[in-house]
Amino acid sequence: MISVKTKLVGLLGTPLTFTFSPQMHNTTFEAYGLDYFYIPFEVGNEELGDVIKAIRLLNFAGFNVTKPNKVKVIPYLDEVDELAAKIGAVNTVVKKGDKLIGYNTDGEGYVSSLKDETGMDPKGKKFTILGAGGAGRAVAFTLAFYGAAEVEIYDNVEEVGKQVVDEINEKVSPCAKYTVLTEENIQNSINTHDVIINATGIGMIPKTDRTPIDKKLLNKNIIVSDVTYNPLKTRLLLEAEEVGCKVHNGVGMLIHQGAKAFSLWTDVEPPVESMTKTVKGIITNLNK
């Protein structure tokens, strides 16, 4: 039962209709006997500052940040963790006293899930990333941090893509490059890289008929990864499977980044096993 002593945790972003995070966190809070409660708030860039002002005044332990707020949230915070500062995007905020401190658990969550589910260590591997927004930035920086040989970035906004590349090369490792989005360039990336990652949001609910890559460009030698977790398999992943590719969706990233955020708010060890059980239950119910 929620009381005046209950620590609140929020999720700030839009749209949030299909997010798994509230159920994942609230089930885990209950399992660990913690008086916390997680609430989603549909908030865009324009309302973000006002909502964060309110959070400072209320009994919050912190909050998550998702599209379109992962970059825009930074000016509203008092401190930003070193990795999050390098990435230039925050997905988790912890309230400590009067201060709001930003972290980024997305990239770590992605790398952990990629290792668990495909057995791939990023060191020495070549990655193509579609989309240089909040999630794409986090994944790109973290892959570079863990020794990727090359991180090739595509983004429809050339200025955004080039900025991410320049920052990775300057702050982490000189392994990143920006490539103009053409069918020929995508084909070359697929033919020469180990993993291609969709971080554009294309194909997520409700527009599940969309895909960022034409099926004819895929071949079975590349791992196809999508940071989307709802639906579990986007059109991109379904078509990749038809071609014979190994595929990797965003569920593991959700679990691992969520477990790290949980730990930051509560000082409890990351509850990966508990969250995995909860998310699998959600997925089972969705597919009934």
C-alpha distance (Angstrom), angle and dihedral (degrees) to the residues before:
residue distance angle dihedral
M1 . . .
I2 3.80 . .
S3 3.79 114.6 .
V4 3.80 137.7 168.8
K5 3.81 87.0 -86.9
T6 3.80 95.3 54.5
K7 3.79 113.3 117.3
L8 3.79 110.2 -132.0
V9 3.79 127.2 -144.9
G10 3.78 122.8 -171.3
L11 3.79 141.2 -163.5
L12 3.81 114.7 -142.0
G13 3.80 117.4 -162.6
T14 3.79 145.1 80.2
P15 2.97 138.7 -78.8
L16 3.81 98.9 24.0
T17 3.80 101.8 159.0
F18 3.79 94.1 113.5
T19 3.81 102.6 35.6
F20 3.82 119.0 134.1
S21 3.81 94.1 -162.5
P22 3.84 101.5 93.5
Q23 3.79 94.3 52.8
M24 3.80 92.4 41.0
H25 3.79 93.7 52.6
N26 3.81 99.4 36.6
T27 3.80 92.4 50.3
T28 3.81 89.3 50.3
F29 3.82 93.3 46.5
E30 3.79 88.3 53.6
A31 3.81 93.4 46.0
Y32 3.82 90.1 53.0
G33 3.82 93.6 44.8
L34 3.81 93.0 -118.5
D35 3.81 122.4 153.2
Y36 3.81 94.7 -132.2
F37 3.80 131.6 120.0
Y38 3.81 128.8 -162.7
I39 3.82 120.2 -147.0
P40 3.84 129.6 -177.6
F41 3.81 117.1 -136.0
E42 3.80 119.2 -169.2
V43 3.80 100.7 -135.7
G44 3.79 130.6 158.1
N45 3.80 131.0 -166.4
E46 3.80 94.7 -81.8
E47 3.81 95.5 56.5
L48 3.80 97.1 34.9
G49 3.81 98.4 94.5
D50 3.81 94.1 49.7
V51 3.81 92.6 47.9
I52 3.80 92.1 50.6
K53 3.81 90.2 50.4
A54 3.81 88.0 55.8
I55 3.82 92.1 47.4
R56 3.81 89.4 56.3
L57 3.81 89.1 59.1
L58 3.80 98.0 45.1
N59 3.81 134.8 69.1
F60 3.80 97.1 -88.1
A61 3.79 126.0 148.9
G62 3.80 89.2 -164.7
F63 3.77 141.8 -71.8
N64 3.77 146.1 -118.0
V65 3.78 123.4 -117.0
T66 3.80 125.7 -149.5
K67 3.80 137.8 165.1
P68 2.98 126.2 0.0
N69 3.82 96.1 11.3
K70 3.81 108.4 56.0
V71 3.79 94.8 100.5
K72 3.81 98.7 27.3
V73 3.82 92.7 56.5
I74 3.81 95.2 67.0
P75 3.84 98.9 81.7
Y76 3.81 89.5 55.2
L77 3.82 93.7 58.2
D78 3.80 130.4 87.3
E79 3.80 96.8 -144.4
V80 3.80 137.4 9.6
D81 3.81 125.9 -155.0
E82 3.83 115.3 -113.0
L83 3.82 95.9 -110.0
A84 3.81 92.9 44.5
A85 3.79 89.5 49.5
K86 3.80 90.7 53.5
I87 3.78 91.5 46.8
G88 3.79 91.5 47.0
A89 3.80 92.3 -140.1
V90 3.81 134.8 90.9
N91 3.79 127.9 -157.7
T92 3.82 100.3 167.4
V93 3.79 129.6 46.7
V94 3.80 125.4 -171.2
K95 3.80 122.0 -159.0
K96 3.81 110.5 -143.2
G97 3.77 111.9 176.0
D98 3.78 106.2 -53.3
K99 3.80 94.1 -19.5
L100 3.78 131.5 93.5
I101 3.82 112.2 -152.2
G102 3.80 121.8 -166.4
Y103 3.81 127.6 -143.9
N104 3.77 136.3 171.5
T105 3.80 117.0 -137.0
D106 3.82 95.9 161.7
G107 3.79 98.0 90.0
E108 3.80 94.5 44.4
G109 3.80 89.2 48.3
Y110 3.78 91.2 51.1
V111 3.80 95.4 49.1
S112 3.81 92.6 46.3
S113 3.80 92.3 50.9
L114 3.81 93.1 45.2
K115 3.81 90.1 54.1
D116 3.81 92.8 45.6
E117 3.79 97.0 46.8
T118 3.80 104.7 33.9
G119 3.80 103.0 20.5
M120 3.79 90.7 -125.8
D121 3.79 121.1 146.2
P122 3.83 108.6 -157.2
K123 3.80 92.7 -139.8
G124 3.79 110.6 114.2
K125 3.82 93.9 -1.4
K126 3.80 129.2 122.9
F127 3.79 120.9 -125.5
T128 3.79 134.8 -169.6
I129 3.81 116.0 -157.6
L130 3.79 123.6 -165.8
G131 3.80 108.9 -155.7
A132 3.79 129.4 27.1
G133 3.81 98.5 -151.5
G134 3.81 126.0 113.2
A135 3.82 99.2 -56.3
G136 3.80 93.8 35.4
R137 3.80 91.6 51.2
A138 3.79 92.3 49.8
V139 3.78 94.1 48.5
A140 3.81 93.4 45.3
F141 3.81 94.5 49.8
T142 3.80 93.0 45.8
L143 3.80 94.1 48.2
A144 3.81 88.7 51.1
F145 3.81 89.8 48.3
Y146 3.80 90.3 53.8
G147 3.78 93.7 52.6
A148 3.81 107.5 -91.9
A149 3.80 110.8 175.1
E150 3.78 92.1 -141.6
V151 3.80 137.0 5.4
E152 3.78 111.5 -168.5
I153 3.79 115.4 -168.6
Y154 3.78 130.5 -158.7
D155 3.79 122.7 -172.8
N156 3.80 131.9 161.6
V157 3.80 88.5 -131.1
E158 3.80 102.9 65.5
E159 3.79 94.0 -164.7
V160 3.81 91.4 56.0
G161 3.79 94.0 47.7
K162 3.80 94.2 47.6
Q163 3.79 91.8 47.8
V164 3.82 91.8 55.1
V165 3.80 90.5 48.3
D166 3.81 92.9 49.5
E167 3.81 91.7 49.2
I168 3.81 93.8 49.0
N169 3.79 91.9 49.0
E170 3.79 91.8 48.1
K171 3.80 101.5 39.3
V172 3.81 105.5 29.5
S173 3.81 119.2 10.5
P174 3.83 136.1 -27.8
C175 3.80 92.8 -114.3
A176 3.81 103.6 104.2
K177 3.79 131.7 97.0
Y178 3.78 136.4 173.5
T179 3.80 120.4 -131.9
V180 3.79 128.4 -169.1
L181 3.79 112.0 -113.8
T182 3.79 108.8 -107.9
E183 3.78 131.6 137.7
E184 3.80 90.9 -115.0
N185 3.82 92.9 52.0
I186 3.81 93.4 47.0
Q187 3.80 89.5 49.9
N188 3.79 90.8 52.2
S189 3.81 91.5 49.2
I190 3.79 92.2 50.6
N191 3.80 91.0 49.1
T192 3.82 95.0 50.0
H193 3.82 106.5 31.0
D194 3.80 134.3 76.4
V195 3.82 100.6 -139.1
I196 3.80 135.5 19.8
I197 3.80 116.2 -160.2
N198 3.80 127.0 -161.2
A199 3.80 108.6 -149.0
T200 3.81 96.3 155.2
G201 3.80 98.2 94.3
I202 3.81 89.1 -124.0
G203 3.80 108.7 145.9
M204 3.80 98.5 26.0
I205 3.80 122.3 127.5
P206 3.03 126.4 -44.2
K207 3.84 95.7 22.5
T208 3.78 96.7 48.7
D209 3.81 94.7 148.5
R210 3.80 91.9 71.9
T211 3.82 128.5 91.4
P212 3.82 131.7 179.7
I213 3.82 94.1 -142.4
D214 3.77 130.8 49.4
K215 3.80 110.6 -120.6
K216 3.81 91.4 -128.0
L217 3.82 90.0 67.2
L218 3.82 95.0 58.8
N219 3.79 126.8 94.5
K220 3.79 131.2 -173.6
N221 3.80 95.2 -113.5
I222 3.80 96.2 74.7
I223 3.81 129.2 72.5
V224 3.80 109.6 -125.9
S225 3.79 114.0 -149.6
D226 3.80 131.0 -176.6
V227 3.80 122.9 -171.6
T228 3.82 89.1 -152.3
Y229 3.81 114.4 103.6
N230 3.81 100.0 -179.5
P231 2.98 108.8 88.6
L232 3.79 94.5 30.3
K233 3.77 89.9 -138.7
T234 3.77 117.6 29.8
R235 3.77 120.9 -155.7
L236 3.81 86.9 -97.1
L237 3.81 92.3 58.0
L238 3.80 94.2 42.9
E239 3.80 91.4 52.5
A240 3.80 91.4 44.0
E241 3.80 89.6 55.2
E242 3.80 89.8 51.3
V243 3.80 88.5 55.9
G244 3.82 90.7 49.3
C245 3.80 100.2 -105.0
K246 3.78 123.7 147.6
V247 3.81 105.8 -115.9
H248 3.79 134.3 -154.9
N249 3.80 125.3 -168.4
G250 3.80 133.0 -162.9
V251 3.81 99.0 -100.4
G252 3.80 95.0 94.2
M253 3.79 91.1 46.7
L254 3.82 88.8 51.8
I255 3.81 91.6 51.3
H256 3.80 97.9 45.1
Q257 3.81 96.1 43.2
G258 3.81 89.6 45.2
A259 3.79 92.7 50.5
K260 3.80 90.7 51.7
A261 3.81 91.4 48.9
F262 3.82 90.4 48.3
S263 3.79 89.1 54.0
L264 3.80 92.6 49.7
W265 3.82 91.7 53.3
T266 3.81 97.8 42.7
D267 3.84 107.4 24.1
V268 3.82 87.3 -125.6
E269 3.82 119.9 133.8
P270 3.84 110.6 -93.7
P271 3.84 104.7 -81.6
V272 3.80 97.0 -143.7
E273 3.81 95.7 150.7
S274 3.82 93.7 48.9
M275 3.80 93.3 46.8
T276 3.80 92.1 47.0
K277 3.80 90.2 55.1
T278 3.80 91.1 49.2
V279 3.80 95.0 47.8
K280 3.81 92.1 47.0
G281 3.81 87.4 53.5
I282 3.79 91.3 51.8
I283 3.80 90.8 48.6
T284 3.82 92.1 48.7
N285 3.80 90.8 53.0
L286 3.79 92.0 48.3
N287 3.78 91.4 54.1
K288 3.82 97.2 48.5
